Amino acid sequence: MDALGKLGITLVVGMVFALLFKRLRVPAAFMIGAFVGVALLNLTTNVAWVPDNTKLAIQIIAGAFIGCSMERSDLARLKYIGAPVALMLGSFFMLFLIVGFAIWAFSPLDLKTSLMCAVPGGINDTPIVAADMGAYAPAVALMQLIRQVLGIAIFPLMIATFDKRIDALGFPDVRGNAHISKEARVKSKQKSWMALLTTFIVASAAGFLGKASGIPGFTFAAAIIATLILKLVFDFAYLPKSIKKCCQILAGCYLGTLLSIEFLSIMQQLIVPIVILIAGYTANCFITGAIQSKMLGYGRKEGMLIASPAGASDMALIMDDIGVENTDVVIMQVVRASVVMTLFPQVVNAINFFI
């Protein structure tokens, strides 16, 4: 079978499984569904294939989406929440280092892969950046899926249950939503074709420059930075959700082609890293959440949500489900995604260089 035929089969299988997983309401359904489908195709027939430049395109588009996620109203709000943002980023940075080195110490994974497993970034972005940096992307994808499930499915229930339990013991959260920021996130209404084209051109130019720099993972960071400037300075950045979904499916297809029999043989060896990851994020949720609540004035649930590993888009739904109305929580998660995926891979590069 020629390359074009293999590509067609790979994309069709990826799309079918992506839609199936979406129907089953699996977290990050498009990426995970395509990943599982193409991985099965690759393991059983060895015909799964996508071009080598696929990960470059994915990093550029994914970086542009993160850049587009910030709003001017978020930037204005940041001057009022500098301390909570600093605490959040500092705690996630320490968590990333502690969990990453612990995984390296207690598992067969190499240092770069271990650290990328611990990056609190996006499930759709982090494995692709990891692959570009030379880490073992399938293991990173699995660990990021665990983090995503924790943030979306487990932590909201845990936070709500914990809050009710503490209330029942006679310690009501007197802050609750008292000091709330009810200012709505003012989203840009710029959705023109010209803005879409400009975003692609700017993100692509920055991504190619990042690739040409020779720094692993800098393609993604450069696309984020360029799009952030386009969005926050000129308010002229826009990408529709349909492109994001296609990018997620393509990312899943690419990761699926990387899965090998070798990965299946080390699955049981990832049990300890998974336990380390869950323990680390759970401890961070309680400890950092308590500090946000007691020292920086947030409610108990707000503080724990700020320290939760869910994404910004998921957070908007989670907040409604457990009765939190503070828009600071969403803004801080957007900041986390932008900072983490811009800087943390470069920290991984630096650590790997010196050790």
GUGUMAR-145978 format. One record per residue (C-alpha): chain; z, x, y; residue in three letters; residue number from 1. Coordinates in steps of 0.02 Angstrom, whole numbers. Each point is the difference from the previous one (the first is absolute). Layout:
BEGIN
+---+--------+--------+--------+-----+-----+
| c |      Z |      X |      Y |   r |   k |
+---+--------+--------+--------+-----+-----+
| A |      Z |      X |      Y | ALA | NUM |
...
+---+--------+--------+--------+-----+-----+
***
This chain:
BEGIN
+---+--------+--------+--------+-----+-----+
| c |      Z |      X |      Y |   r |   k |
+---+--------+--------+--------+-----+-----+
| A |      0 |      0 |      0 | MET |   1 |
| A |    -45 |     66 |    173 | ASP |   2 |
| A |    124 |     22 |    143 | ALA |   3 |
| A |    -55 |   -159 |     89 | LEU |   4 |
| A |     30 |   -104 |   -156 | GLY |   5 |
| A |    172 |     76 |    -25 | LYS |   6 |
| A |     43 |    -33 |    182 | LEU |   7 |
| A |    -56 |   -182 |    -15 | GLY |   8 |
| A |    105 |    -31 |   -156 | ILE |   9 |
| A |    150 |     87 |     78 | THR |  10 |
| A |     -6 |   -105 |    158 | LEU |  11 |
| A |    -27 |   -164 |    -94 | VAL |  12 |
| A |    147 |     34 |   -116 | VAL |  13 |
| A |    107 |     50 |    148 | GLY |  14 |
| A |    -40 |   -159 |     97 | MET |  15 |
| A |     29 |   -113 |   -150 | VAL |  16 |
| A |    172 |     74 |    -37 | PHE |  17 |
| A |     44 |      1 |    185 | ALA |  18 |
| A |    -35 |   -187 |     14 | LEU |  19 |
| A |     94 |    -32 |   -163 | LEU |  20 |
| A |    154 |     93 |     60 | PHE |  21 |
| A |     -9 |    -90 |    166 | LYS |  22 |
| A |      0 |   -167 |    -92 | ARG |  23 |
| A |    152 |     61 |   -100 | LEU |  24 |
| A |     86 |     45 |    166 | ARG |  25 |
| A |     29 |    181 |    -48 | VAL |  26 |
| A |     60 |    109 |    147 | PRO |  27 |
| A |   -143 |    100 |     79 | ALA |  28 |
| A |   -115 |   -100 |   -114 | ALA |  29 |
| A |   -168 |     67 |     57 | PHE |  30 |
| A |     41 |    184 |    -21 | MET |  31 |
| A |    108 |    -17 |   -155 | ILE |  32 |
| A |   -120 |   -122 |    -84 | GLY |  33 |
| A |   -151 |    113 |     29 | ALA |  34 |
| A |    101 |    150 |    -57 | PHE |  35 |
| A |     53 |    -82 |   -164 | VAL |  36 |
| A |   -174 |    -69 |    -36 | GLY |  37 |
| A |    -94 |    162 |     33 | VAL |  38 |
| A |    133 |    103 |    -90 | ALA |  39 |
| A |    -23 |   -108 |   -156 | LEU |  40 |
| A |   -188 |     19 |     18 | LEU |  41 |
| A |     16 |    188 |     17 | ASN |  42 |
| A |    119 |     20 |   -147 | LEU |  43 |
| A |   -102 |   -109 |   -118 | THR |  44 |
| A |   -180 |     41 |     46 | THR |  45 |
| A |      6 |    153 |    114 | ASN |  46 |
| A |   -135 |    -76 |    112 | VAL |  47 |
| A |    106 |    -31 |    156 | ALA |  48 |
| A |    -68 |     98 |    148 | TRP |  49 |
| A |     -1 |      0 |    190 | VAL |  50 |
| A |    -75 |    134 |    116 | PRO |  51 |
| A |    105 |    151 |     46 | ASP |  52 |
| A |     -2 |    -47 |    185 | ASN |  53 |
| A |     84 |   -167 |    -36 | THR |  54 |
| A |    174 |     64 |     42 | LYS |  55 |
| A |    -64 |     64 |    168 | LEU |  56 |
| A |    -64 |   -172 |     47 | ALA |  57 |
| A |    159 |    -84 |    -62 | ILE |  58 |
| A |    111 |    116 |    103 | GLN |  59 |
| A |   -102 |    -31 |    158 | ILE |  60 |
| A |      3 |   -190 |    -19 | ILE |  61 |
| A |    183 |     -6 |    -53 | ALA |  62 |
| A |     49 |    115 |    144 | GLY |  63 |
| A |    -94 |   -112 |    122 | ALA |  64 |
| A |     95 |   -151 |    -64 | PHE |  65 |
| A |    169 |     82 |     28 | ILE |  66 |
| A |    -56 |     48 |    175 | GLY |  67 |
| A |    -54 |   -179 |     34 | CYS |  68 |
| A |    168 |    -68 |    -58 | SER |  69 |
| A |     93 |     60 |    155 | MET |  70 |
| A |     -2 |   -111 |    154 | GLU |  71 |
| A |     30 |     40 |    183 | ARG |  72 |
| A |    150 |   -118 |     -4 | SER |  73 |
| A |     73 |    107 |   -140 | ASP |  74 |
| A |    -16 |    154 |    108 | LEU |  75 |
| A |     89 |    -86 |    144 | ALA |  76 |
| A |    140 |    -56 |   -115 | ARG |  77 |
| A |     29 |    175 |    -70 | LEU |  78 |
| A |     89 |     62 |    157 | LYS |  79 |
| A |    139 |   -126 |    -36 | TYR |  80 |
| A |     19 |     41 |   -184 | ILE |  81 |
| A |    -14 |    190 |      0 | GLY |  82 |
| A |    165 |     31 |    -89 | ALA |  83 |
| A |    -30 |   -124 |   -143 | PRO |  84 |
| A |   -176 |     69 |    -25 | VAL |  85 |
| A |     66 |    179 |     -3 | ALA |  86 |
| A |    133 |    -48 |   -128 | LEU |  87 |
| A |   -128 |    -90 |   -108 | MET |  88 |
| A |   -124 |    144 |      1 | LEU |  89 |
| A |    137 |    129 |    -26 | GLY |  90 |
| A |     72 |    -93 |   -149 | SER |  91 |
| A |   -171 |    -22 |    -81 | PHE |  92 |
| A |    -38 |    185 |     28 | PHE |  93 |
| A |    162 |     52 |    -86 | MET |  94 |
| A |    -32 |   -125 |   -139 | LEU |  95 |
| A |   -176 |     69 |    -23 | PHE |  96 |
| A |     65 |    178 |    -19 | LEU |  97 |
| A |    148 |    -42 |   -112 | ILE |  98 |
| A |    -98 |   -115 |   -117 | VAL |  99 |
| A |   -152 |    115 |     -2 | GLY | 100 |
| A |     97 |    155 |    -49 | PHE | 101 |
| A |    104 |    -99 |   -126 | ALA | 102 |
| A |   -159 |    -63 |    -84 | ILE | 103 |
| A |    -66 |    179 |     -4 | TRP | 104 |
| A |    161 |     62 |    -78 | ALA | 105 |
| A |     15 |   -133 |   -135 | PHE | 106 |
| A |   -180 |    -36 |    -48 | SER | 107 |
| A |   -158 |     93 |    -56 | PRO | 108 |
| A |    -88 |    -43 |    164 | LEU | 109 |
| A |    -48 |    143 |    116 | ASP | 110 |
| A |     81 |     18 |    172 | LEU | 111 |
| A |   -144 |    -74 |    100 | LYS | 112 |
| A |    -15 |   -152 |   -113 | THR | 113 |
| A |    189 |    -26 |      0 | SER | 114 |
| A |     10 |      2 |    190 | LEU | 115 |
| A |   -149 |   -117 |     19 | MET | 116 |
| A |     83 |   -120 |   -124 | CYS | 117 |
| A |    146 |     -8 |    122 | ALA | 118 |
| A |   -101 |    -27 |    160 | VAL | 119 |
| A |     50 |   -170 |     72 | PRO | 120 |
| A |   -178 |    -41 |     47 | GLY | 121 |
| A |   -126 |   -132 |    -55 | GLY | 122 |
| A |    -45 |    -32 |   -180 | ILE | 123 |
| A |   -185 |     -8 |     47 | ASN | 124 |
| A |      2 |    159 |    104 | ASP | 125 |
| A |    123 |    123 |    -77 | THR | 126 |
| A |    -85 |     25 |   -171 | PRO | 127 |
| A |   -168 |     34 |     85 | ILE | 128 |
| A |     78 |    128 |    117 | VAL | 129 |
| A |     91 |     74 |   -150 | ALA | 130 |
| A |   -165 |     20 |    -93 | ALA | 131 |
| A |    -78 |     83 |    152 | ASP | 132 |
| A |    146 |    122 |      5 | MET | 133 |
| A |    -17 |     45 |   -184 | GLY | 134 |
| A |    149 |    -99 |    -64 | ALA | 135 |
| A |     -9 |   -106 |   -158 | TYR | 136 |
| A |    -51 |   -166 |     76 | ALA | 137 |
| A |     31 |   -119 |   -148 | PRO | 138 |
| A |    185 |     49 |     -5 | ALA | 139 |
| A |     12 |    -23 |    188 | VAL | 140 |
| A |    -82 |   -171 |    -14 | ALA | 141 |
| A |    126 |    -56 |   -131 | LEU | 142 |
| A |    149 |     59 |    103 | MET | 143 |
| A |    -68 |    -81 |    157 | GLN | 144 |
| A |    -22 |   -163 |    -97 | LEU | 145 |
| A |    184 |      8 |    -48 | ILE | 146 |
| A |     45 |     24 |    184 | ARG | 147 |
| A |   -111 |   -146 |     50 | GLN | 148 |
| A |     79 |   -115 |   -129 | VAL | 149 |
| A |    174 |     51 |     60 | LEU | 150 |
| A |    -43 |    -39 |    180 | GLY | 151 |
| A |    -87 |   -166 |    -30 | ILE | 152 |
| A |     83 |    -77 |   -152 | ALA | 153 |
| A |    169 |     81 |    -31 | ILE | 154 |
| A |     78 |     54 |    165 | PHE | 155 |
| A |    -20 |   -166 |     94 | PRO | 156 |
| A |     96 |    -90 |   -139 | LEU | 157 |
| A |    128 |    140 |     -8 | MET | 158 |
| A |     26 |     -3 |    190 | ILE | 159 |
| A |     19 |   -190 |      7 | ALA | 160 |
| A |    120 |     -2 |   -148 | THR | 161 |
| A |    104 |    144 |     70 | PHE | 162 |
| A |     12 |    -84 |    171 | ASP | 163 |
| A |     58 |   -164 |    -75 | LYS | 164 |
| A |    127 |     90 |   -110 | ARG | 165 |
| A |     76 |     94 |    148 | ILE | 166 |
| A |      7 |   -162 |    101 | ASP | 167 |
| A |     89 |    -85 |   -145 | ALA | 168 |
| A |    130 |    139 |     -2 | LEU | 169 |
| A |     46 |    -43 |    179 | GLY | 170 |
| A |   -106 |    126 |     95 | PHE | 171 |
| A |   -132 |   -103 |     90 | PRO | 172 |
| A |   -136 |     93 |     93 | ASP | 173 |
| A |     48 |    -42 |    179 | VAL | 174 |
| A |   -153 |     90 |     67 | ARG | 175 |
| A |   -126 |    -86 |   -110 | GLY | 176 |
| A |   -148 |    -37 |    112 | ASN | 177 |
| A |    109 |      1 |    156 | ALA | 178 |
| A |    -80 |    144 |     93 | HIS | 179 |
| A |   -172 |    -44 |    -66 | ILE | 180 |
| A |   -162 |     57 |     77 | SER | 181 |
| A |    -97 |   -162 |      1 | LYS | 182 |
| A |   -145 |     78 |     92 | GLU | 183 |
| A |   -154 |    -38 |   -102 | ALA | 184 |
| A |   -113 |    143 |    -50 | ARG | 185 |
| A |   -145 |    -24 |    118 | VAL | 186 |
| A |   -151 |     33 |   -109 | LYS | 187 |
| A |   -163 |     59 |     75 | SER | 188 |
| A |   -134 |   -132 |      7 | LYS | 189 |
| A |   -135 |    132 |     -6 | GLN | 190 |
| A |   -107 |    -46 |   -150 | LYS | 191 |
| A |   -176 |     41 |     56 | SER | 192 |
| A |   -136 |     84 |   -101 | TRP | 193 |
| A |     -6 |    137 |    132 | MET | 194 |
| A |    186 |     36 |    -27 | ALA | 195 |
| A |    -28 |      2 |   -189 | LEU | 196 |
| A |   -144 |    123 |     15 | LEU | 197 |
| A |     96 |    109 |    123 | THR | 198 |
| A |    150 |      4 |   -118 | THR | 199 |
| A |   -109 |     57 |   -145 | PHE | 200 |
| A |    -83 |    135 |    105 | ILE | 201 |
| A |    162 |     67 |     73 | VAL | 202 |
| A |     96 |     -4 |   -165 | ALA | 203 |
| A |   -146 |     79 |    -94 | SER | 204 |
| A |    -23 |    139 |    127 | ALA | 205 |
| A |    187 |     39 |     -4 | ALA | 206 |
| A |      3 |    -11 |   -190 | GLY | 207 |
| A |   -144 |    121 |    -20 | PHE | 208 |
| A |     81 |    120 |    123 | LEU | 209 |
| A |    162 |    -14 |   -100 | GLY | 210 |
| A |    -96 |     36 |   -159 | LYS | 211 |
| A |    -86 |    149 |     81 | ALA | 212 |
| A |    169 |     71 |     51 | SER | 213 |
| A |     33 |     40 |   -183 | GLY | 214 |
| A |    177 |    -70 |     10 | ILE | 215 |
| A |     34 |   -112 |   -152 | PRO | 216 |
| A |     35 |   -180 |     50 | GLY | 217 |
| A |    -48 |     28 |    183 | PHE | 218 |
| A |   -153 |   -111 |    -16 | THR | 219 |
| A |    115 |   -150 |    -10 | PHE | 220 |
| A |    117 |     59 |    139 | ALA | 221 |
| A |   -145 |     36 |    118 | ALA | 222 |
| A |    -73 |   -175 |    -27 | ALA | 223 |
| A |    170 |    -79 |     37 | ILE | 224 |
| A |     28 |    101 |    160 | ILE | 225 |
| A |   -175 |    -32 |     69 | ALA | 226 |
| A |      9 |   -187 |    -35 | THR | 227 |
| A |    175 |    -12 |     75 | LEU | 228 |
| A |    -66 |     78 |    161 | ILE | 229 |
| A |   -148 |   -119 |      1 | LEU | 230 |
| A |    116 |   -149 |    -28 | LYS | 231 |
| A |    146 |     41 |    113 | LEU | 232 |
| A |    -92 |     83 |    144 | VAL | 233 |
| A |   -162 |    -99 |      5 | PHE | 234 |
| A |     45 |   -156 |   -104 | ASP | 235 |
| A |   -170 |     14 |    -82 | PHE | 236 |
| A |     38 |     22 |   -186 | ALA | 237 |
| A |    -31 |   -136 |   -129 | TYR | 238 |
| A |    -28 |    -13 |   -188 | LEU | 239 |
| A |     -6 |   -169 |    -91 | PRO | 240 |
| A |    110 |    -32 |   -152 | LYS | 241 |
| A |   -154 |    -20 |   -112 | SER | 242 |
| A |    -39 |    185 |     22 | ILE | 243 |
| A |    180 |     43 |    -43 | LYS | 244 |
| A |    -13 |    -99 |   -162 | LYS | 245 |
| A |   -162 |     89 |    -47 | CYS | 246 |
| A |     82 |    167 |     38 | CYS | 247 |
| A |    147 |    -45 |   -112 | GLN | 248 |
| A |   -115 |    -44 |   -144 | ILE | 249 |
| A |   -100 |    160 |     25 | LEU | 250 |
| A |    162 |    101 |      3 | ALA | 251 |
| A |     55 |    -82 |   -163 | GLY | 252 |
| A |   -168 |     38 |    -79 | CYS | 253 |
| A |     11 |    182 |     52 | TYR | 254 |
| A |    176 |     21 |    -66 | LEU | 255 |
| A |    -49 |    -85 |   -163 | GLY | 256 |
| A |   -134 |    131 |    -31 | THR | 257 |
| A |    136 |    134 |     10 | LEU | 258 |
| A |    107 |    -75 |   -138 | LEU | 259 |
| A |     -7 |     97 |   -161 | SER | 260 |
| A |     80 |      1 |   -172 | ILE | 261 |
| A |    112 |    138 |     69 | GLU | 262 |
| A |     82 |   -125 |    119 | PHE | 263 |
| A |     39 |   -120 |   -141 | LEU | 264 |
| A |     83 |    142 |    -95 | SER | 265 |
| A |    120 |     37 |    144 | ILE | 266 |
| A |     42 |   -182 |     42 | MET | 267 |
| A |    166 |     11 |    -92 | GLN | 268 |
| A |     42 |    157 |     99 | GLN | 269 |
| A |    -12 |   -100 |    162 | LEU | 270 |
| A |    151 |   -108 |    -44 | ILE | 271 |
| A |    121 |    121 |     82 | VAL | 272 |
| A |   -105 |     16 |    160 | PRO | 273 |
| A |     -8 |   -190 |     11 | ILE | 274 |
| A |    190 |    -12 |    -16 | VAL | 275 |
| A |     20 |    135 |    135 | ILE | 276 |
| A |   -120 |    -94 |    115 | LEU | 277 |
| A |     88 |   -167 |    -22 | ILE | 278 |
| A |    173 |     76 |     24 | ALA | 279 |
| A |    -55 |     93 |    156 | GLY | 280 |
| A |    -79 |   -149 |     86 | TYR | 281 |
| A |    145 |   -113 |    -47 | THR | 282 |
| A |    128 |    121 |     70 | ALA | 283 |
| A |   -102 |     21 |    159 | ASN | 284 |
| A |    -12 |   -188 |     23 | CYS | 285 |
| A |    190 |    -21 |     -6 | PHE | 286 |
| A |     52 |    159 |     92 | ILE | 287 |
| A |   -129 |      0 |    140 | THR | 288 |
| A |     10 |   -189 |     13 | GLY | 289 |
| A |    188 |     12 |     26 | ALA | 290 |
| A |    -22 |    132 |    136 | ILE | 291 |
| A |   -132 |   -104 |     89 | GLN | 292 |
| A |    119 |   -148 |     -6 | SER | 293 |
| A |    165 |     82 |     46 | LYS | 294 |
| A |    -59 |    128 |    127 | MET | 295 |
| A |   -160 |    -68 |     74 | LEU | 296 |
| A |     38 |   -186 |     11 | GLY | 297 |
| A |   -117 |    -74 |   -128 | TYR | 298 |
| A |     52 |   -137 |   -118 | GLY | 299 |
| A |     40 |     42 |   -180 | ARG | 300 |
| A |   -163 |    -68 |    -68 | LYS | 301 |
| A |   -102 |     74 |    142 | GLU | 302 |
| A |     71 |    173 |    -29 | GLY | 303 |
| A |    -38 |     -5 |   -186 | MET | 304 |
| A |   -176 |    -65 |     30 | LEU | 305 |
| A |    -33 |    144 |    121 | ILE | 306 |
| A |     47 |    118 |   -143 | ALA | 307 |
| A |   -105 |    -96 |   -127 | SER | 308 |
| A |   -156 |     80 |    -74 | PRO | 309 |
| A |   -111 |   -153 |     30 | ALA | 310 |
| A |   -153 |     10 |    112 | GLY | 311 |
| A |    -16 |    -76 |    173 | ALA | 312 |
| A |   -115 |   -141 |    -55 | SER | 313 |
| A |    117 |    -45 |   -143 | ASP | 314 |
| A |    152 |     10 |    114 | MET | 315 |
| A |    -58 |   -145 |    108 | ALA | 316 |
| A |      6 |   -115 |   -152 | LEU | 317 |
| A |    161 |     73 |    -70 | ILE | 318 |
| A |     91 |    -26 |    166 | MET | 319 |
| A |    -40 |   -185 |      0 | ASP | 320 |
| A |     58 |    -18 |   -179 | ASP | 321 |
| A |    176 |     68 |     33 | ILE | 322 |
| A |     27 |    -69 |    175 | GLY | 323 |
| A |    -31 |    152 |    112 | VAL | 324 |
| A |    -96 |    -25 |    162 | GLU | 325 |
| A |     10 |    171 |     83 | ASN | 326 |
| A |   -174 |     69 |     36 | THR | 327 |
| A |     72 |    176 |     15 | ASP | 328 |
| A |      2 |      7 |   -191 | VAL | 329 |
| A |   -189 |    -22 |    -10 | VAL | 330 |
| A |    -34 |    121 |    143 | ILE | 331 |
| A |    107 |    133 |    -83 | MET | 332 |
| A |    -92 |    -20 |   -165 | GLN | 333 |
| A |   -166 |     22 |     90 | VAL | 334 |
| A |     67 |    160 |     80 | VAL | 335 |
| A |     62 |     60 |   -170 | ARG | 336 |
| A |   -172 |    -22 |    -78 | ALA | 337 |
| A |    -87 |     92 |    142 | SER | 338 |
| A |    122 |    146 |      9 | VAL | 339 |
| A |     26 |     21 |   -187 | VAL | 340 |
| A |   -184 |      4 |    -47 | MET | 341 |
| A |    -43 |    113 |    146 | THR | 342 |
| A |    138 |    129 |    -20 | LEU | 343 |
| A |     78 |     -5 |   -174 | PHE | 344 |
| A |   -154 |     63 |    -95 | PRO | 345 |
| A |     -3 |    149 |    119 | GLN | 346 |
| A |    184 |     31 |    -41 | VAL | 347 |
| A |    -49 |     -1 |   -185 | VAL | 348 |
| A |   -135 |    129 |     39 | ASN | 349 |
| A |    125 |    111 |     90 | ALA | 350 |
| A |    131 |    -11 |   -138 | ILE | 351 |
| A |   -130 |     35 |   -133 | ASN | 352 |
| A |    -60 |    152 |     98 | PHE | 353 |
| A |    172 |     78 |     17 | PHE | 354 |
| A |     66 |    -40 |   -175 | ILE | 355 |
+---+--------+--------+--------+-----+-----+
***
